[in-house]
Amino acid sequence: MSIKKNMILGLASSLIFLSMPVLAQDKLKVGVDTAFVPFEFKQGNKYVGFDIDLWDAIAKKMGVSYELRPMDFSGLIPGLQSRNLDVAMAGITITPIRQQVVDFSIPYYNADLLMAVKSNNNITKFSQLANQRVGLKQGTAAATYMKSHVNAKYVEFPNIDNAYLDLQAGNLDAVVHDSPNVLYYVKNAGHGHIKSAGENDSILPQKYGFALQKNSAYTAKINKALNDLKTDGTYNKIYIKWFNKEPSK
């Protein structure tokens, strides 16, 4: 075989090797919402929460390192599409529309919607929000659903914390968001002035998953790690830490 032919074959082999995903050596870029308690939020100089702990356990199972990239929720899916992110987590609801442009892991949390209202508000059903001033978080499944099902006066926020502040200030009649976030806010920041509503009017049951680039080489590995964490009890320990109860079966 000629030297020239050897060089060509060697170059081709190198290009093939470089094009292969080197999973174990990668430092994954993980997009995270700036504030979605109790899933991810800043405490001091670091981010904490259910998603943060669960992802850290998954990364250890996979043997990969990562860096968190905090951003508004509305930037997470575009970040995956532009390949600036490898993974995104923010209690992201798995929907058919999102599945057209990104991959999802198997579900890791079940939720629905609740309302946050002033303690003296007697509202119990979502239909009673018609013509009311209602805060939503931009880009969420909750926002999409509410705008197409209830004719209210909606105000959308990039950060749900600002919606709660407007509710406290009397600028909104209600905030509609995912149930775990509403319950956490009422318990830890409502100060007796805010309560949850709609528990007996459950709408939009949803499942959260980790979002990834379309056809990602990491999807199957994350799924395996998640299943392993559920089998060895780690998932249950993290769930109980943040929600004070066992996960539903």
ZIJOVEN-V54898 format. One record per residue. N is the residue number from 0. RES is the residue in one letter. SS is DSSP state (hx for helix, st for strand, lp for the rest). Layout:
BEGIN
N|RES|SS + N|RES|SS
END
This chain:
BEGIN
0|M|lp + 1|S|lp + 2|I|hx + 3|K|hx + 4|K|hx + 5|N|hx + 6|M|hx + 7|I|hx + 8|L|hx + 9|G|hx + 10|L|hx + 11|A|hx + 12|S|hx + 13|S|hx + 14|L|hx + 15|I|hx + 16|F|hx + 17|L|hx + 18|S|hx + 19|M|lp + 20|P|lp + 21|V|lp + 22|L|lp + 23|A|lp + 24|Q|lp + 25|D|lp + 26|K|st + 27|L|st + 28|K|st + 29|V|st + 30|G|st + 31|V|st + 32|D|st + 33|T|lp + 34|A|st + 35|F|st + 36|V|lp + 37|P|lp + 38|F|lp + 39|E|st + 40|F|st + 41|K|st + 42|Q|st + 43|G|lp + 44|N|lp + 45|K|st + 46|Y|st + 47|V|st + 48|G|lp + 49|F|hx + 50|D|hx + 51|I|hx + 52|D|hx + 53|L|hx + 54|W|hx + 55|D|hx + 56|A|hx + 57|I|hx + 58|A|hx + 59|K|hx + 60|K|hx + 61|M|hx + 62|G|lp + 63|V|lp + 64|S|st + 65|Y|st + 66|E|st + 67|L|st + 68|R|st + 69|P|st + 70|M|st + 71|D|lp + 72|F|hx + 73|S|hx + 74|G|hx + 75|L|hx + 76|I|hx + 77|P|hx + 78|G|hx + 79|L|hx + 80|Q|hx + 81|S|lp + 82|R|lp + 83|N|lp + 84|L|lp + 85|D|lp + 86|V|st + 87|A|st + 88|M|st + 89|A|lp + 90|G|lp + 91|I|lp + 92|T|st + 93|I|lp + 94|T|lp + 95|P|hx + 96|I|hx + 97|R|hx + 98|Q|hx + 99|Q|lp + 100|V|lp + 101|V|st + 102|D|st + 103|F|st + 104|S|lp + 105|I|lp + 106|P|lp + 107|Y|lp + 108|Y|st + 109|N|st + 110|A|st + 111|D|lp + 112|L|st + 113|L|st + 114|M|st + 115|A|st + 116|V|st + 117|K|st + 118|S|lp + 119|N|lp + 120|N|lp + 121|N|lp + 122|I|lp + 123|T|lp + 124|K|lp + 125|F|hx + 126|S|hx + 127|Q|hx + 128|L|hx + 129|A|lp + 130|N|lp + 131|Q|lp + 132|R|st + 133|V|st + 134|G|st + 135|L|st + 136|K|st + 137|Q|lp + 138|G|lp + 139|T|lp + 140|A|hx + 141|A|hx + 142|A|hx + 143|T|hx + 144|Y|hx + 145|M|hx + 146|K|hx + 147|S|hx + 148|H|hx + 149|V|lp + 150|N|lp + 151|A|lp + 152|K|st + 153|Y|st + 154|V|st + 155|E|st + 156|F|st + 157|P|lp + 158|N|lp + 159|I|hx + 160|D|hx + 161|N|hx + 162|A|hx + 163|Y|hx + 164|L|hx + 165|D|hx + 166|L|hx + 167|Q|hx + 168|A|lp + 169|G|lp + 170|N|lp + 171|L|lp + 172|D|lp + 173|A|st + 174|V|st + 175|V|st + 176|H|st + 177|D|st + 178|S|hx + 179|P|hx + 180|N|hx + 181|V|hx + 182|L|hx + 183|Y|hx + 184|Y|hx + 185|V|hx + 186|K|hx + 187|N|hx + 188|A|hx + 189|G|lp + 190|H|lp + 191|G|lp + 192|H|lp + 193|I|st + 194|K|st + 195|S|st + 196|A|st + 197|G|lp + 198|E|lp + 199|N|lp + 200|D|lp + 201|S|lp + 202|I|lp + 203|L|lp + 204|P|lp + 205|Q|st + 206|K|st + 207|Y|st + 208|G|lp + 209|F|lp + 210|A|st + 211|L|st + 212|Q|st + 213|K|lp + 214|N|lp + 215|S|lp + 216|A|lp + 217|Y|lp + 218|T|hx + 219|A|hx + 220|K|hx + 221|I|hx + 222|N|hx + 223|K|hx + 224|A|hx + 225|L|hx + 226|N|hx + 227|D|hx + 228|L|hx + 229|K|hx + 230|T|hx + 231|D|lp + 232|G|lp + 233|T|hx + 234|Y|hx + 235|N|hx + 236|K|hx + 237|I|hx + 238|Y|hx + 239|I|hx + 240|K|hx + 241|W|hx + 242|F|hx + 243|N|lp + 244|K|lp + 245|E|lp + 246|P|lp + 247|S|lp + 248|K|lp
END
